[in-house]
Amino acid sequence: APGENYFDNLPPDVQDGDVQYSTACLCPKVGENEVTECKNVFEVAFPTLFEKNMARVSPTDLCDRQKRDVHFSDDPTEEDFQLFKQSPQLHPRFKRDSPIEPVSKENATRYCAERISETKIGKLCATVGVNVQALVNICSADVEYTGDFSFATGSVALLINECGELGARNLSMLANDSSADTTAVAAFVEQVAELLCPNDCAFNGKCVNGSCVCNKDYTAEDCSMSIYQIPTISR
């Protein structure tokens, strides 16, 4: 009506339970009464409701599904209490046994001298100015304090680097000196080059023409890897 506010009036009630069903008709058989009988679909589907004159129900009330249970509690259950009561089996930890035995200073010095100063490359590098004894002392201290003889390989690598650098300098000076014997210089250069192998072949091979010829069961550029060693993947 004019002047009325729709916000002040509620809409009419909707009878959601009163559903208008379609009509189902049963076709007669041939030769019988040809009068077609039509009934309400709801009456055909639920004849018991109509026989007992029961009140009509909404289709939603005939559905067996119910509202889902969303109740949840974070209170500890009996299963949780049993879990807390079970104490894990504890195993005592023992101190690891060190597989490396201590090495005396005398044995460490003797070992490093055999691997550095007393080798052919060590004696040759001493002639070009490399402080071979200092490298022996460093190697000896490392082996003595750690008990690990592999530190000698690092000192040998320093020997090779210093020998190559000082040898190149000295040989260049000899080559520029007109009074020097060219033949002797060339022979010395060749001798140094033939003995400059990576890590002196890690004591597992021989240095031939600047390349390592590994002993049996060893491989890699410097013969530092055993062929029986299990490969590892590192990130």
C-alpha positions in Angstrom: 0.0 0.0 0.0 1.2 3.6 -0.6 3.1 5.0 2.4 4.1 1.6 3.8 7.8 0.7 4.4 8.8 -2.7 3.2 11.5 -2.8 5.9 8.8 -2.7 8.6 6.8 -5.6 7.2 7.8 -9.3 7.2 7.3 -11.4 4.1 4.5 -13.9 4.2 5.2 -17.3 5.6 6.5 -19.9 3.1 5.1 -23.3 3.6 8.2 -25.2 2.7 6.6 -28.5 3.8 3.7 -28.1 1.4 5.3 -29.3 -1.8 3.3 -29.4 -5.0 3.9 -32.9 -6.4 3.2 -33.9 -10.0 0.6 -36.4 -10.9 1.3 -40.0 -12.0 -1.1 -41.8 -14.2 -1.4 -45.5 -14.6 -2.2 -46.6 -18.1 -4.8 -49.4 -18.3 -4.2 -52.7 -20.0 -5.7 -53.4 -23.3 -9.3 -54.7 -23.1 -9.8 -53.4 -19.6 -11.5 -50.2 -18.4 -9.9 -47.5 -20.4 -10.4 -44.9 -17.7 -7.0 -43.6 -16.7 -6.3 -43.4 -13.0 -4.1 -40.6 -11.9 -2.7 -40.1 -8.4 -0.4 -37.9 -6.6 3.2 -39.0 -6.8 3.7 -38.6 -3.1 0.6 -40.7 -2.4 1.9 -43.4 -4.7 5.4 -43.4 -3.1 4.1 -43.4 0.5 0.7 -45.1 0.5 0.8 -45.8 4.3 0.6 -42.2 5.2 -2.6 -41.8 3.2 -4.2 -45.0 4.4 -3.8 -44.0 8.1 -4.7 -40.4 7.3 -1.5 -39.2 8.8 -0.4 -35.6 8.5 1.6 -34.8 5.5 5.3 -34.5 6.1 8.1 -32.6 4.3 10.4 -34.6 2.1 13.3 -33.4 4.2 11.8 -35.3 7.2 11.9 -38.5 5.3 15.6 -38.4 4.7 17.7 -40.6 7.0 20.7 -38.3 6.9 21.3 -36.2 10.0 23.5 -33.3 10.7 27.1 -34.1 11.0 28.7 -34.2 14.4 31.4 -31.6 14.5 32.1 -31.8 18.2 35.7 -32.1 19.1 37.5 -32.1 22.4 41.2 -31.6 23.0 41.0 -33.0 26.5 43.4 -36.0 27.1 41.8 -39.3 26.5 42.6 -42.6 28.3 44.8 -43.5 25.3 46.8 -40.4 25.8 47.3 -41.1 29.5 48.5 -44.6 28.7 51.0 -43.2 26.3 52.4 -40.8 29.0 52.7 -43.7 31.5 54.9 -45.7 29.2 58.5 -44.8 29.7 60.8 -45.2 26.7 63.6 -47.6 26.9 66.8 -45.7 27.5 70.2 -47.0 26.5 73.3 -45.7 28.2 75.8 -44.1 25.9 79.4 -44.9 26.3 82.4 -42.8 25.4 83.7 -43.6 21.9 87.0 -45.4 21.7 89.5 -43.5 19.7 90.9 -45.8 17.0 94.0 -43.6 16.6 96.9 -44.3 19.0 99.2 -41.5 20.0 102.4 -41.1 18.0 105.7 -40.1 19.5 107.6 -37.1 18.2 110.5 -39.3 17.1 108.3 -41.6 15.0 106.3 -38.7 13.6 109.5 -36.9 12.5 111.0 -40.1 11.0 107.8 -40.8 9.1 107.6 -37.2 7.7 111.2 -37.2 6.8 110.8 -40.4 4.8 107.9 -38.9 2.9 109.3 -35.4 2.3 113.0 -34.6 2.8 114.4 -38.0 1.9 112.5 -38.5 -1.3 113.9 -37.7 -4.7 111.6 -34.7 -5.2 112.4 -33.5 -1.7 116.1 -33.5 -2.4 115.6 -31.8 -5.7 113.4 -29.1 -4.3 115.9 -28.3 -1.6 118.4 -27.4 -4.3 116.1 -24.7 -5.7 115.5 -23.1 -2.3 112.5 -24.8 -0.8 112.7 -25.0 3.0 112.1 -28.7 3.2 112.9 -29.0 6.8 110.2 -26.6 7.8 107.7 -28.7 6.0 108.9 -31.8 7.8 108.5 -30.0 11.2 104.9 -29.0 10.3 104.1 -32.5 9.2 105.7 -34.0 12.4 103.6 -31.7 14.7 100.4 -32.6 12.9 101.0 -36.3 13.1 102.1 -36.2 16.7 99.1 -34.3 18.0 96.5 -36.0 15.9 97.9 -39.5 15.4 96.8 -39.3 11.8 99.5 -40.0 9.2 97.5 -38.6 6.4 98.6 -35.1 7.3 101.9 -35.9 5.5 100.0 -35.7 2.2 99.2 -32.1 2.9 102.8 -31.2 3.5 103.8 -33.0 0.3 101.3 -30.9 -1.6 102.9 -27.7 -0.1 106.3 -29.1 -1.2 105.1 -29.6 -4.8 103.6 -26.1 -5.0 106.7 -24.3 -3.6 109.1 -26.3 -5.6 107.3 -25.6 -8.8 107.1 -21.8 -8.1 110.7 -21.4 -6.9 112.0 -23.8 -9.6 110.3 -21.7 -12.3 111.9 -18.5 -10.9 115.4 -19.9 -10.6 115.3 -21.6 -14.0 114.1 -18.4 -15.6 117.1 -16.5 -14.1 119.5 -19.3 -15.3 118.0 -19.1 -18.7 118.6 -15.3 -18.9 122.2 -15.7 -17.7 124.4 -16.0 -20.8 127.2 -17.5 -18.8 125.1 -20.5 -17.7 125.3 -23.8 -19.4 122.2 -24.1 -21.5 122.4 -27.8 -21.7 122.5 -28.2 -17.9 119.6 -25.8 -17.5 117.5 -27.8 -19.9 118.3 -31.0 -18.1 117.5 -29.5 -14.7 114.1 -28.2 -16.0 113.2 -31.6 -17.4 114.2 -33.3 -14.2 112.0 -31.0 -12.1 109.0 -31.3 -14.4 109.1 -35.1 -14.4 109.0 -35.2 -10.6 106.2 -32.7 -10.0 103.2 -35.1 -9.6 100.1 -34.3 -7.6 100.8 -34.9 -3.9 103.8 -37.0 -4.9 101.3 -39.7 -5.8 100.2 -40.0 -2.2 102.9 -42.6 -1.5 100.8 -45.1 -3.5 102.5 -44.9 -6.9 105.5 -43.6 -8.9 105.8 -40.2 -10.6 106.7 -40.7 -14.3 106.9 -37.7 -16.6 104.7 -35.6 -14.3 102.0 -38.2 -14.0 101.3 -40.8 -11.4 101.5 -44.5 -12.1 99.5 -46.0 -9.3 100.3 -49.2 -7.4 97.9 -52.1 -7.5 94.5 -51.5 -5.9 94.8 -47.6 -6.1 93.5 -45.1 -8.5 92.7 -41.3 -9.0 95.0 -38.6 -10.3 97.2 -38.7 -7.2 96.7 -42.5 -6.4 94.9 -41.5 -3.2 91.8 -43.6 -3.6 91.5 -47.3 -3.0 89.6 -49.3 -5.6 87.8 -51.0 -2.8 86.6 -47.8 -1.2 82.8 -47.4 -1.1 81.8 -44.2 -2.9 80.0 -41.5 -0.9 77.7 -38.7 -2.0 78.1 -35.4 -0.3 76.0 -32.2 -0.6 
